[in-house]
Amino acid sequence: MMMWRTRKGRAPRMRGRITAFLDEDSEIEGRYTCSGTVVFDAKFSGEITSKDTLIIGERGVVHANVQAVNLVVRGELVGDVSASARVELKSTARVTGNIEAPIVVMEEGAMHDGHCHMAKLAPPSESEHVPLSLVVPAKA
């Protein structure tokens, strides 16, 4: 069946598009590993490793240590963060824990209780660059 695979047998890679969305009615506990752009509006407890972009939505409540390339927080995050490229705390973000990333952006209104360490890492190659300007439809 060729529905999800390309002719060469590999799934197509779509950079900059949402590859998974966990809604506010979901509750997950444990270890979650993902690639692509993943949006969490769910309740999660445990550990998250993202190989690309992780977005914690406004309704997201995440109690976890997070490792990601890019992290965008709009909701609640309790735990330490390590990002290899960038962390963005939007105006509705509430973060309790330490943040380590070469670039940290905080909008007015964002709350952070913890230490922030910004270390310059090697610049990513052009093939690794993922634009962070995504439009996520709001629930009515």
N, C-alpha and C positions, 0 to 999 in steps of 0.2 A: 504494500500500500504506500503510495507516494504522497499522501496528504500532508504530512509534517516534515518531510525530508526533501532535500534537493536531490538532483540526479546523482550527485557524487556521494550520497549517503549521509550528509551532515545537515543538521538543522540550520536554517538561515539565521544570521546574526543581525539583529536590528538595533543599532545604537541610537540612543536618545528617545526610544519609545518605551512605554511601560510594558514590562514583561510579566509582572505579577501585581495583584492588588488584593490586600487582605482587609476586609471591611470591619467596621466597628462591632459587629456581632460575633466576631471570631475571638477566641481566647486560646492562646498557644503557650505551651511551656516546654523548654528544652533547648536544643541547639538548632539554629537555622542557618543554612549556608545557601547563598544565592548569587546569581550573576544577572546582568542586565539591570534595568531600572525597576526597583521594587518599591511599592507604596504600602506602608503599614498604617492603617487606621484602626488596627486591632489592639487587643491587650496581649502583651507578650512578656514572658519572664524567662530568662536564661542567658543565652549567648548568641550573638548574630555576627556572621562573617559575610560581607558583601564584596564581590570582586569588581563591582561597578558602582552604581549610584543607589543609595538607600534614602528614601524619603519617609519620614515619620510625620503623618498627617495630623491635622488639628485635633482629631478625635483619638489619635494613637496614644497609648499608655504603655511605654516600653521600660521594663526593669531588666536591663541587660548590659553587659559589656559589649561594645560594638567595635568591630574592625571593618573599615570600608575604604574605598578609593575616594568617593565623594559622599558626604552626608548632609542632608537638608532636614532640619528639625522645625516642625510647626506645632507639635504637641508636647507631651511629657516624656522625658528620658531621664531615668535614674540609673547611673552606671558610668564607667569610664569609656572614653571614645578615643580611638586611634584611627586617623584618616591619612592616607598617603598623599592625597592631593588637596582636599578642601573640606571645610565644615561651614555650613551656613545656618545660623540661628535666626529664624524669621520672628516677626514681632510677637507671635503667639507662643513661642517656644519657652519651655520651662525645663532647664537642664540642671541636674544635681549630679556632679561627678567631674572628673578631670578630663580635659580635652587636649589632645596632642595632634597637631596638623601643621603643615607649612603655611596654610592660609586659613584664617578664621574670620568670618564675617558675621557681625551681629547687628540686626536691625533694632531701631528704637523700640523699646517695650519688651524685648527678649530678656529672659532672666537666666542667669548662670551662677550657680553656687559651687565653686570648685576652683582648681588651678587650671591655667591655660599655658601650654608650652608650644611655642611655634618654632620649629626647626626647619631650616631650608633643606629640602631634599633635591635630588637630581630632577631636572625638568622632565615631564613626561614627553614621550615622542608624539608626533602629530596623530598617529593611529590610535593612541590611548586617550586623546582629548575627547571628552563627552560634554556637549553643551548642557548646562543646567536649566535652561529656560524651557520648561515643559508646561503645558497647560493641562491641569487635572480638573475634570468636571466636578463641580460641587453637587452633593446630593440635595435634592429638593426637600 
